[in-house]
Amino acid sequence: MSFIAQYKGQISETTRNTNLAFTRAVERLDIAQQQSDSDAKSLHLMQFKHRRVEPTISS
């Protein structure tokens, strides 16, 4: 039995409330993923700016 088949079996055994909570959690994860993608881009830019400003110590 494949992992996906087991997973689908587990989901179908859950109550409607649990299923609803699961769906909401997935939606929140999707939104969080989109936010973290844009956060990662702005963080990368901030780090890049910070790195340029910071004085480098050469030996």
Biopython code that builds the backbone (N, CA, C, O; Angstrom):
import numpy as np
from Bio.PDB.StructureBuilder import StructureBuilder

atoms = [
    (1, "MET", "N", (0.856, -1.195, 0.000)),
    (1, "MET", "CA", (0.000, 0.000, 0.000)),
    (1, "MET", "C", (0.894, 1.248, 0.000)),
    (1, "MET", "O", (1.758, 1.415, 0.860)),
    (2, "SER", "N", (0.665, 2.094, -0.963)),
    (2, "SER", "CA", (1.512, 3.278, -1.098)),
    (2, "SER", "C", (1.221, 4.292, 0.005)),
    (2, "SER", "O", (0.168, 4.265, 0.642)),
    (3, "PHE", "N", (2.164, 5.164, 0.204)),
    (3, "PHE", "CA", (2.022, 6.209, 1.218)),
    (3, "PHE", "C", (0.798, 7.070, 0.925)),
    (3, "PHE", "O", (0.046, 7.426, 1.833)),
    (4, "ILE", "N", (0.605, 7.400, -0.350)),
    (4, "ILE", "CA", (-0.527, 8.258, -0.739)),
    (4, "ILE", "C", (-1.846, 7.553, -0.444)),
    (4, "ILE", "O", (-2.793, 8.175, 0.038)),
    (5, "ALA", "N", (-1.907, 6.260, -0.731)),
    (5, "ALA", "CA", (-3.134, 5.506, -0.456)),
    (5, "ALA", "C", (-3.413, 5.475, 1.045)),
    (5, "ALA", "O", (-4.559, 5.633, 1.466)),
    (6, "GLN", "N", (-2.386, 5.274, 1.841)),
    (6, "GLN", "CA", (-2.540, 5.285, 3.297)),
    (6, "GLN", "C", (-3.011, 6.659, 3.753)),
    (6, "GLN", "O", (-3.892, 6.774, 4.605)),
    (7, "TYR", "N", (-2.428, 7.681, 3.188)),
    (7, "TYR", "CA", (-2.744, 9.058, 3.548)),
    (7, "TYR", "C", (-4.208, 9.363, 3.238)),
    (7, "TYR", "O", (-4.921, 9.932, 4.064)),
    (8, "LYS", "N", (-4.646, 8.979, 2.043)),
    (8, "LYS", "CA", (-6.038, 9.207, 1.654)),
    (8, "LYS", "C", (-6.976, 8.424, 2.559)),
    (8, "LYS", "O", (-8.051, 8.904, 2.917)),
    (9, "GLY", "N", (-6.564, 7.215, 2.927)),
    (9, "GLY", "CA", (-7.369, 6.405, 3.835)),
    (9, "GLY", "C", (-7.516, 7.074, 5.187)),
    (9, "GLY", "O", (-8.605, 7.099, 5.760)),
    (10, "GLN", "N", (-6.432, 7.612, 5.689)),
    (10, "GLN", "CA", (-6.465, 8.295, 6.980)),
    (10, "GLN", "C", (-7.374, 9.515, 6.914)),
    (10, "GLN", "O", (-8.151, 9.764, 7.836)),
    (11, "ILE", "N", (-7.280, 10.265, 5.843)),
    (11, "ILE", "CA", (-8.105, 11.462, 5.693)),
    (11, "ILE", "C", (-9.588, 11.088, 5.651)),
    (11, "ILE", "O", (-10.411, 11.752, 6.280)),
    (12, "SER", "N", (-9.934, 10.022, 4.909)),
    (12, "SER", "CA", (-11.341, 9.649, 4.780)),
    (12, "SER", "C", (-11.905, 9.127, 6.095)),
    (12, "SER", "O", (-13.120, 9.138, 6.291)),
    (13, "GLU", "N", (-11.042, 8.671, 6.998)),
    (13, "GLU", "CA", (-11.496, 8.180, 8.298)),
    (13, "GLU", "C", (-11.711, 9.316, 9.292)),
    (13, "GLU", "O", (-12.354, 9.116, 10.322)),
    (14, "THR", "N", (-11.194, 10.482, 9.005)),
    (14, "THR", "CA", (-11.322, 11.589, 9.952)),
    (14, "THR", "C", (-12.738, 12.129, 9.948)),
    (14, "THR", "O", (-13.497, 11.911, 9.003)),
    (15, "THR", "N", (-13.089, 12.839, 11.021)),
    (15, "THR", "CA", (-14.407, 13.456, 11.092)),
    (15, "THR", "C", (-14.447, 14.684, 10.198)),
    (15, "THR", "O", (-13.411, 15.175, 9.749)),
    (16, "ARG", "N", (-15.651, 15.172, 9.948)),
    (16, "ARG", "CA", (-15.815, 16.341, 9.090)),
    (16, "ARG", "C", (-15.112, 17.546, 9.710)),
    (16, "ARG", "O", (-14.493, 18.334, 8.996)),
    (17, "ASN", "N", (-15.201, 17.693, 11.016)),
    (17, "ASN", "CA", (-14.553, 18.822, 11.688)),
    (17, "ASN", "C", (-13.047, 18.781, 11.530)),
    (17, "ASN", "O", (-12.413, 19.809, 11.289)),
    (18, "THR", "N", (-12.476, 17.602, 11.664)),
    (18, "THR", "CA", (-11.028, 17.470, 11.517)),
    (18, "THR", "C", (-10.625, 17.774, 10.085)),
    (18, "THR", "O", (-9.606, 18.417, 9.830)),
    (19, "ASN", "N", (-11.448, 17.296, 9.152)),
    (19, "ASN", "CA", (-11.186, 17.562, 7.741)),
    (19, "ASN", "C", (-11.211, 19.059, 7.466)),
    (19, "ASN", "O", (-10.375, 19.583, 6.730)),
    (20, "LEU", "N", (-12.175, 19.734, 8.065)),
    (20, "LEU", "CA", (-12.306, 21.177, 7.878)),
    (20, "LEU", "C", (-11.082, 21.885, 8.461)),
    (20, "LEU", "O", (-10.529, 22.799, 7.848)),
    (21, "ALA", "N", (-10.672, 21.452, 9.646)),
    (21, "ALA", "CA", (-9.496, 22.047, 10.279)),
    (21, "ALA", "C", (-8.254, 21.802, 9.428)),
    (21, "ALA", "O", (-7.400, 22.677, 9.289)),
    (22, "PHE", "N", (-8.166, 20.603, 8.865)),
    (22, "PHE", "CA", (-7.030, 20.255, 8.012)),
    (22, "PHE", "C", (-6.995, 21.161, 6.778)),
    (22, "PHE", "O", (-5.941, 21.671, 6.397)),
    (23, "THR", "N", (-8.160, 21.350, 6.164)),
    (23, "THR", "CA", (-8.251, 22.206, 4.977)),
    (23, "THR", "C", (-7.834, 23.634, 5.313)),
    (23, "THR", "O", (-7.104, 24.276, 4.557)),
    (24, "ARG", "N", (-8.307, 24.119, 6.456)),
    (24, "ARG", "CA", (-7.943, 25.481, 6.871)),
    (24, "ARG", "C", (-6.453, 25.593, 7.132)),
    (24, "ARG", "O", (-5.829, 26.600, 6.796)),
    (25, "ALA", "N", (-5.883, 24.553, 7.735)),
    (25, "ALA", "CA", (-4.445, 24.562, 8.010)),
    (25, "ALA", "C", (-3.653, 24.604, 6.710)),
    (25, "ALA", "O", (-2.653, 25.314, 6.609)),
    (26, "VAL", "N", (-4.101, 23.844, 5.720)),
    (26, "VAL", "CA", (-3.427, 23.833, 4.416)),
    (26, "VAL", "C", (-3.508, 25.212, 3.770)),
    (26, "VAL", "O", (-2.536, 25.695, 3.191)),
    (27, "GLU", "N", (-4.678, 25.841, 3.876)),
    (27, "GLU", "CA", (-4.836, 27.188, 3.314)),
    (27, "GLU", "C", (-3.895, 28.165, 4.012)),
    (27, "GLU", "O", (-3.267, 29.000, 3.361)),
    (28, "ARG", "N", (-3.800, 28.061, 5.335)),
    (28, "ARG", "CA", (-2.900, 28.947, 6.083)),
    (28, "ARG", "C", (-1.454, 28.699, 5.693)),
    (28, "ARG", "O", (-0.672, 29.639, 5.552)),
    (29, "LEU", "N", (-1.097, 27.426, 5.518)),
    (29, "LEU", "CA", (0.266, 27.095, 5.099)),
    (29, "LEU", "C", (0.562, 27.689, 3.733)),
    (29, "LEU", "O", (1.657, 28.196, 3.492)),
    (30, "ASP", "N", (-0.420, 27.625, 2.838)),
    (30, "ASP", "CA", (-0.237, 28.155, 1.490)),
    (30, "ASP", "C", (-0.015, 29.659, 1.546)),
    (30, "ASP", "O", (0.863, 30.191, 0.867)),
    (31, "ILE", "N", (-0.814, 30.340, 2.358)),
    (31, "ILE", "CA", (-0.662, 31.790, 2.515)),
    (31, "ILE", "C", (0.688, 32.104, 3.154)),
    (31, "ILE", "O", (1.386, 33.024, 2.728)),
    (32, "ALA", "N", (1.048, 31.333, 4.176)),
    (32, "ALA", "CA", (2.326, 31.550, 4.855)),
    (32, "ALA", "C", (3.494, 31.334, 3.900)),
    (32, "ALA", "O", (4.497, 32.045, 3.959)),
    (33, "GLN", "N", (3.352, 30.348, 3.022)),
    (33, "GLN", "CA", (4.419, 30.064, 2.060)),
    (33, "GLN", "C", (4.593, 31.244, 1.105)),
    (33, "GLN", "O", (5.717, 31.645, 0.801)),
    (34, "GLN", "N", (3.475, 31.796, 0.635)),
    (34, "GLN", "CA", (3.538, 32.951, -0.264)),
    (34, "GLN", "C", (4.188, 34.136, 0.443)),
    (34, "GLN", "O", (5.004, 34.846, -0.144)),
    (35, "GLN", "N", (3.820, 34.346, 1.715)),
    (35, "GLN", "CA", (4.393, 35.452, 2.477)),
    (35, "GLN", "C", (5.882, 35.242, 2.698)),
    (35, "GLN", "O", (6.671, 36.179, 2.580)),
    (36, "SER", "N", (6.268, 33.998, 3.022)),
    (36, "SER", "CA", (7.684, 33.753, 3.295)),
    (36, "SER", "C", (8.518, 33.881, 2.027)),
    (36, "SER", "O", (9.695, 34.236, 2.089)),
    (37, "ASP", "N", (7.910, 33.591, 0.873)),
    (37, "ASP", "CA", (8.621, 33.779, -0.391)),
    (37, "ASP", "C", (8.970, 35.253, -0.585)),
    (37, "ASP", "O", (10.100, 35.590, -0.938)),
    (38, "SER", "N", (7.990, 36.128, -0.350)),
    (38, "SER", "CA", (8.252, 37.556, -0.527)),
    (38, "SER", "C", (9.144, 38.079, 0.595)),
    (38, "SER", "O", (9.970, 38.965, 0.374)),
    (39, "ASP", "N", (8.975, 37.524, 1.815)),
    (39, "ASP", "CA", (9.846, 37.910, 2.926)),
    (39, "ASP", "C", (11.290, 37.533, 2.629)),
    (39, "ASP", "O", (12.214, 38.288, 2.930)),
    (40, "ALA", "N", (11.475, 36.365, 2.039)),
    (40, "ALA", "CA", (12.823, 35.897, 1.722)),
    (40, "ALA", "C", (13.488, 36.833, 0.718)),
    (40, "ALA", "O", (14.686, 37.105, 0.806)),
    (41, "LYS", "N", (12.700, 37.321, -0.237)),
    (41, "LYS", "CA", (13.244, 38.246, -1.233)),
    (41, "LYS", "C", (13.666, 39.556, -0.581)),
    (41, "LYS", "O", (14.753, 40.067, -0.852)),
    (42, "SER", "N", (12.800, 40.105, 0.284)),
    (42, "SER", "CA", (13.145, 41.373, 0.928)),
    (42, "SER", "C", (14.274, 41.182, 1.935)),
    (42, "SER", "O", (15.113, 42.067, 2.103)),
    (43, "LEU", "N", (14.296, 40.021, 2.612)),
    (43, "LEU", "CA", (15.380, 39.745, 3.553)),
    (43, "LEU", "C", (16.707, 39.652, 2.812)),
    (43, "LEU", "O", (17.730, 40.147, 3.285)),
    (44, "HIS", "N", (16.680, 39.017, 1.655)),
    (44, "HIS", "CA", (17.891, 38.892, 0.843)),
    (44, "HIS", "C", (18.407, 40.280, 0.452)),
    (44, "HIS", "O", (19.609, 40.539, 0.497)),
    (45, "LEU", "N", (17.493, 41.158, 0.072)),
    (45, "LEU", "CA", (17.889, 42.519, -0.288)),
    (45, "LEU", "C", (18.463, 43.255, 0.916)),
    (45, "LEU", "O", (19.462, 43.965, 0.795)),
    (46, "MET", "N", (17.830, 43.085, 2.087)),
    (46, "MET", "CA", (18.313, 43.733, 3.304)),
    (46, "MET", "C", (19.711, 43.246, 3.655)),
    (46, "MET", "O", (20.583, 44.040, 4.010)),
    (47, "GLN", "N", (19.920, 41.937, 3.556)),
    (47, "GLN", "CA", (21.233, 41.373, 3.869)),
    (47, "GLN", "C", (22.280, 41.894, 2.892)),
    (47, "GLN", "O", (23.417, 42.178, 3.269)),
    (48, "PHE", "N", (21.877, 42.012, 1.636)),
    (48, "PHE", "CA", (22.791, 42.499, 0.610)),
    (48, "PHE", "C", (23.201, 43.941, 0.912)),
    (48, "PHE", "O", (24.380, 44.287, 0.829)),
    (49, "LYS", "N", (22.222, 44.781, 1.263)),
    (49, "LYS", "CA", (22.514, 46.173, 1.601)),
    (49, "LYS", "C", (23.395, 46.247, 2.839)),
    (49, "LYS", "O", (24.355, 47.015, 2.896)),
    (50, "HIS", "N", (23.048, 45.433, 3.827)),
    (50, "HIS", "CA", (23.790, 45.438, 5.087)),
    (50, "HIS", "C", (25.244, 45.029, 4.859)),
    (50, "HIS", "O", (26.165, 45.600, 5.443)),
    (51, "ARG", "N", (25.425, 44.048, 4.014)),
    (51, "ARG", "CA", (26.767, 43.535, 3.746)),
    (51, "ARG", "C", (27.619, 44.614, 3.076)),
    (51, "ARG", "O", (28.818, 44.716, 3.339)),
    (52, "ARG", "N", (27.002, 45.412, 2.217)),
    (52, "ARG", "CA", (27.757, 46.455, 1.506)),
    (52, "ARG", "C", (28.153, 47.585, 2.454)),
    (52, "ARG", "O", (29.216, 48.187, 2.306)),
    (53, "VAL", "N", (27.285, 47.867, 3.432)),
    (53, "VAL", "CA", (27.542, 48.960, 4.365)),
    (53, "VAL", "C", (28.612, 48.571, 5.383)),
    (53, "VAL", "O", (29.451, 49.382, 5.775)),
    (54, "GLU", "N", (28.556, 47.307, 5.797)),
    (54, "GLU", "CA", (29.480, 46.824, 6.830)),
    (54, "GLU", "C", (30.933, 46.907, 6.357)),
    (54, "GLU", "O", (31.245, 46.448, 5.258)),
    (55, "PRO", "N", (31.822, 47.483, 7.162)),
    (55, "PRO", "CA", (33.230, 47.546, 6.758)),
    (55, "PRO", "C", (33.870, 46.158, 6.789)),
    (55, "PRO", "O", (33.625, 45.372, 7.704)),
    (56, "THR", "N", (34.664, 45.876, 5.811)),
    (56, "THR", "CA", (35.336, 44.578, 5.766)),
    (56, "THR", "C", (36.735, 44.715, 6.347)),
    (56, "THR", "O", (37.454, 45.676, 6.071)),
    (57, "ILE", "N", (37.097, 43.739, 7.153)),
    (57, "ILE", "CA", (38.429, 43.756, 7.770)),
    (57, "ILE", "C", (39.327, 42.805, 6.984)),
    (57, "ILE", "O", (39.105, 41.594, 6.964)),
    (58, "SER", "N", (40.336, 43.368, 6.343)),
    (58, "SER", "CA", (41.259, 42.519, 5.584)),
    (58, "SER", "C", (42.540, 42.337, 6.380)),
    (58, "SER", "O", (43.045, 43.277, 6.994)),
    (59, "SER", "N", (43.051, 41.133, 6.362)),
    (59, "SER", "CA", (44.275, 40.859, 7.128)),
    (59, "SER", "C", (45.507, 41.244, 6.321)),
    (59, "SER", "O", (46.631, 41.087, 6.798)),
]
sb = StructureBuilder()
sb.init_structure("model")
sb.init_model(0)
sb.init_chain("A")
sb.init_seg("    ")
for serial, (resi, resn, name, xyz) in enumerate(atoms, 1):
    if name == "N":
        sb.init_residue(resn, " ", resi, " ")
    sb.init_atom(name, np.array(xyz, "f"), 0.0, 1.0, " ", f" {name:<3s}", serial, name[0])
structure = sb.get_structure()
